[in-house]
C-alpha cells in the first residue's frame, strides 16, 4: 500500500502524449525562432515554407498518385508528417493544448501503444478524407485531424458510459458538434471579413474523428462485443 504522502498531487501525463507534444512544440519553436532570426541564420526564415512543401499533405499530389498509380515514399510519408507542421505559433499552441487534454484521457484508457495507433491512423484517415472529398491546392497541415481522432475515441468512451448509466447516449456527440460548429463559424467569419479562401480542413477533422471512433470500437476491451449485443437485442 502506498501512503497518502507518497501520492503525487498531480496526475502525470502519459509519456506517449508528452512525446507527441514535445515534437509538435519543438518543431514549431524551431520555425518561430528561425523566422525571428534567432537561430539558423538567414536561411531559417524559409524553414516553415520548406517543411510545408515537403511534409504537408497535398490533395493534388494524392490525385497524381492515384492517376499514375505511383506511390513514392517521399509523398506517402506526408500522410503521417503533416500533423507536425503548423501554419503559425497560435495554430501549434491550440493543437498542443488539445493534444494534452484529449490524449491524457484516451491514453489512460487505451494505453500508450494503442493511443499512438489511434493518432497515426486518424492522421491517415483525415488525409484520405481530405484527398478524396476536397478539390483544392491548399495543403493540409497541423495536428487537428489526429486530435479529432482522439476526440472520436473519447466520444465512444463517453457513449459507452452513458449507456451503462441508462442516460441518453446522443449526448456523447455534443463535444464534436460544438467543436465543428465553432470551427465552421470562425472559418466563415475569416472568409467574409478577410477575403480569405475558404478552408476545408474540417473535412480532414471529420475523417479523423470517424477513424478514431471506429478504432475505439475495436481497441477498447469489450467494445465490439457491446455493439454486437446491442444490434442483436434490437433485432
SULDA-V414182 format. One record per residue. RES is the residue in three letters. OMEGA is omega as a letter, one per 20 degrees, with the letter a starting at -180 (* if undefined). Layout:
res:RES omega:OMEGA
res:RES omega:OMEGA
This chain:
res:UNK omega:r
res:UNK omega:r
res:UNK omega:r
res:UNK omega:a
res:UNK omega:a
res:UNK omega:a
res:UNK omega:r
res:UNK omega:r
res:UNK omega:a
res:UNK omega:r
res:UNK omega:a
res:UNK omega:r
res:UNK omega:r
res:UNK omega:a
res:UNK omega:a
res:UNK omega:r
res:UNK omega:r
res:UNK omega:a
res:UNK omega:r
res:UNK omega:r
res:UNK omega:a
res:UNK omega:r
res:UNK omega:r
res:UNK omega:a
res:UNK omega:a
res:UNK omega:r
res:UNK omega:r
res:UNK omega:r
res:UNK omega:r
res:UNK omega:r
res:UNK omega:a
res:UNK omega:r
res:UNK omega:r
res:UNK omega:r
res:UNK omega:r
res:UNK omega:r
res:UNK omega:a
res:UNK omega:r
res:UNK omega:r
res:UNK omega:a
res:UNK omega:a
res:UNK omega:a
res:UNK omega:a
res:UNK omega:r
res:UNK omega:a
res:UNK omega:a
res:UNK omega:a
res:UNK omega:a
res:UNK omega:r
res:UNK omega:r
res:UNK omega:r
res:UNK omega:a
res:UNK omega:a
res:UNK omega:a
res:UNK omega:r
res:UNK omega:r
res:UNK omega:a
res:UNK omega:r
res:UNK omega:r
res:UNK omega:r
res:UNK omega:r
res:UNK omega:r
res:UNK omega:r
res:UNK omega:a
res:UNK omega:r
res:UNK omega:a
res:UNK omega:a
res:UNK omega:a
res:UNK omega:r
res:UNK omega:a
res:UNK omega:a
res:UNK omega:a
res:UNK omega:a
res:UNK omega:r
res:UNK omega:r
res:UNK omega:a
res:UNK omega:r
res:UNK omega:a
res:UNK omega:a
res:UNK omega:r
res:UNK omega:a
res:UNK omega:r
res:UNK omega:a
res:UNK omega:r
res:UNK omega:a
res:UNK omega:a
res:UNK omega:a
res:UNK omega:r
res:UNK omega:r
res:UNK omega:r
res:UNK omega:a
res:UNK omega:a
res:UNK omega:r
res:UNK omega:r
res:UNK omega:a
res:UNK omega:r
res:UNK omega:r
res:UNK omega:r
res:UNK omega:r
res:UNK omega:a
res:UNK omega:a
res:UNK omega:a
res:UNK omega:r
res:UNK omega:a
res:UNK omega:a
res:UNK omega:a
res:UNK omega:r
res:UNK omega:r
res:UNK omega:a
res:UNK omega:a
res:UNK omega:a
res:UNK omega:a
res:UNK omega:a
res:UNK omega:r
res:UNK omega:r
res:UNK omega:r
res:UNK omega:r
res:UNK omega:a
res:UNK omega:a
res:UNK omega:a
res:UNK omega:r
res:UNK omega:r
res:UNK omega:r
res:UNK omega:r
res:UNK omega:r
res:UNK omega:r
res:UNK omega:r
res:UNK omega:r
res:UNK omega:r
res:UNK omega:a
res:UNK omega:a
res:UNK omega:a
res:UNK omega:a
res:UNK omega:r
res:UNK omega:a
res:UNK omega:r
res:UNK omega:a
res:UNK omega:a
res:UNK omega:r
res:UNK omega:r
res:UNK omega:r
res:UNK omega:a
res:UNK omega:a
res:UNK omega:r
res:UNK omega:r
res:UNK omega:r
res:UNK omega:r
res:UNK omega:r
res:UNK omega:r
res:UNK omega:r
res:UNK omega:r
res:UNK omega:r
res:UNK omega:r
res:UNK omega:r
res:UNK omega:r
res:UNK omega:r
res:UNK omega:a
res:UNK omega:r
res:UNK omega:r
res:UNK omega:a
res:UNK omega:r
res:UNK omega:r
res:UNK omega:r
res:UNK omega:r
res:UNK omega:a
res:UNK omega:a
res:UNK omega:a
res:UNK omega:a
res:UNK omega:r
res:UNK omega:r
res:UNK omega:a
res:UNK omega:a
res:UNK omega:a
res:UNK omega:a
res:UNK omega:a
res:UNK omega:r
res:UNK omega:r
res:UNK omega:a
res:UNK omega:r
res:UNK omega:r
res:UNK omega:r
res:UNK omega:a
res:UNK omega:a
res:UNK omega:r
res:UNK omega:r
res:UNK omega:r
res:UNK omega:r
res:UNK omega:r
res:UNK omega:r
res:UNK omega:a
res:UNK omega:a
res:UNK omega:a
res:UNK omega:a
res:UNK omega:a
res:UNK omega:a
res:UNK omega:r
res:UNK omega:a
res:UNK omega:r
res:UNK omega:r
res:UNK omega:r
res:UNK omega:a
res:UNK omega:r
res:UNK omega:r
res:UNK omega:r
res:UNK omega:r
res:UNK omega:r
res:UNK omega:r
res:UNK omega:r
res:UNK omega:a
res:UNK omega:r
res:UNK omega:r
res:UNK omega:r
res:UNK omega:r
res:UNK omega:r
res:UNK omega:r
res:UNK omega:r
res:UNK omega:a
res:UNK omega:a
res:UNK omega:r
res:UNK omega:a
res:UNK omega:r
res:UNK omega:a
res:UNK omega:a
res:UNK omega:r
res:UNK omega:r
res:UNK omega:r
res:UNK omega:r
res:UNK omega:r
res:UNK omega:r
res:UNK omega:r
res:UNK omega:r
res:UNK omega:a
res:UNK omega:r
res:UNK omega:r
res:UNK omega:*
